[in-house]
Amino acid sequence: MQLTVIGLNHQTAPLGIREKLAFAAEKLPDAVNSLLDSGAAGEAVILSTCNRTELYCVGEPAAVTEWLAAYQSLPAAEIRPYLYTYGCTDTVRHAFRVACGLDSMVLGEPQILGQIKDAVNAAQEQNTVGTWLNALFQKTFSVAKEIRSGTAVGEHSVSMAAAAVKMAAQIFPSVGKLNVLFVGAGEMIELVATYFAAENPRLMTVANRTLARAEELCGKLGINAESCLLSDIPEILHQYDVVISSTASPLPVIGKGMAERALKQRGQMPVFMLDLAVPRDIEAEIAELDDVYLYTVDDMAGVVQSGREARQKAAAEAEVMVEQKVAEFLEWQKSRENVPLIRALRDEGERARRHVLENAMKQLAKGASPEEVLERLSVQLTNKLLHSPTHTLSKAGGSDSGLVEAVAQIYHLSHPLQKP
């Protein structure tokens, strides 16, 4: 098994494919356990966001791909063209770049780091993170912190949340006169709602599966905001000029029929809809309706490019730092390969020490002088520790210069091959 990542993102797969391979947060525990139970991986972390689904594993890439297809009930041949598969070195580099926002739609965006931490925590709770993935992600978090604080890669960025307000302002003359409906109450909706709240819209409503979470978010917004349940949406949808949705629902929350009824009640007044969910919350067919401006997360790519040129120089600096950190991690990883040998060597030394110590204690018990016992102990211990290397050197003779040089280096001997 090897350290690997198998995944797809906004650069390799369209939204229609990404939503088929997305993992809802509540399904992650079952998913990582299923992956390990399948035997395809010995360690696993699954990262699933609106822009990417990635499986970080210590496993067999082909078997992990087959598991992914089977778990999501898709033919493997259908998803393979959209997947990237990286070996050990490229997996390390990819993890570092993703955490720093260098692989994001919004160059340098900070949300991805928190999403990675959440994914790792979810896997740790299921005990699917072992030595290698724990080391990888601890280093990943450290690298992301260092690069974000040491470069300007995250500066001048337009986040998804800010872009949502910007897009609404392009359709309506004044955000302050709008009624805004937020569908869901997760992190993304909270970010978007915060940006809209700064514009003081006429009405803000948070619809969520649980009313308590919706009310909690309304309290944070600090303005006149209302809460309701998702089941209330069909009755109130017509009241809103802006609808922004991001839930973990596996099925659409707003269908075409619901939107058609709302438009009739609105007298064909335009509606701006932004679907940030993967899988989608708003049926794609709604885009065919007159007076509906429906955008998905992929449609925002052009909007969030603002300030990208200003961040390119910082991104180049960050890429150099990433390469340095990859080299450091691989060197550490290589050193860890000798740990079992080091442990075995120390165990052998400990056995030799105990053996000669037991003999010494027996001699003392028989009345031998301490000086005589110590002398014998030192000779026996020296002979035991040097027996293997001297026997191996004698057996090799002069035919194995590499072995001779290695022993000379280990014991700090000079001119090992010099003849008298």
Secondary structure as GFF3:
##gff-version 3
##sequence-region A 1 420
A	DSSP	beta_strand	2	9	.	.	.	ID=ss1
A	DSSP	alpha_helix	15	21	.	.	.	ID=ss2
A	DSSP	three_ten_helix	25	27	.	.	.	ID=ss3
A	DSSP	alpha_helix	28	37	.	.	.	ID=ss4
A	DSSP	beta_strand	41	48	.	.	.	ID=ss5
A	DSSP	beta_strand	52	59	.	.	.	ID=ss6
A	DSSP	alpha_helix	61	71	.	.	.	ID=ss7
A	DSSP	alpha_helix	76	79	.	.	.	ID=ss8
A	DSSP	three_ten_helix	80	82	.	.	.	ID=ss9
A	DSSP	beta_strand	84	86	.	.	.	ID=ss10
A	DSSP	alpha_helix	88	100	.	.	.	ID=ss11
A	DSSP	alpha_helix	111	125	.	.	.	ID=ss12
A	DSSP	alpha_helix	131	150	.	.	.	ID=ss13
A	DSSP	alpha_helix	160	171	.	.	.	ID=ss14
A	DSSP	three_ten_helix	175	177	.	.	.	ID=ss15
A	DSSP	beta_strand	179	183	.	.	.	ID=ss16
A	DSSP	alpha_helix	187	197	.	.	.	ID=ss17
A	DSSP	beta_strand	203	208	.	.	.	ID=ss18
A	DSSP	alpha_helix	211	221	.	.	.	ID=ss19
A	DSSP	beta_strand	225	229	.	.	.	ID=ss20
A	DSSP	three_ten_helix	230	232	.	.	.	ID=ss21
A	DSSP	alpha_helix	233	236	.	.	.	ID=ss22
A	DSSP	three_ten_helix	237	239	.	.	.	ID=ss23
A	DSSP	beta_strand	242	245	.	.	.	ID=ss24
A	DSSP	alpha_helix	256	266	.	.	.	ID=ss25
A	DSSP	beta_strand	271	275	.	.	.	ID=ss26
A	DSSP	three_ten_helix	284	288	.	.	.	ID=ss27
A	DSSP	beta_strand	292	296	.	.	.	ID=ss28
A	DSSP	three_ten_helix	297	300	.	.	.	ID=ss29
A	DSSP	three_ten_helix	303	305	.	.	.	ID=ss30
A	DSSP	alpha_helix	308	336	.	.	.	ID=ss31
A	DSSP	alpha_helix	339	365	.	.	.	ID=ss32
A	DSSP	alpha_helix	370	396	.	.	.	ID=ss33
A	DSSP	alpha_helix	401	410	.	.	.	ID=ss34
###
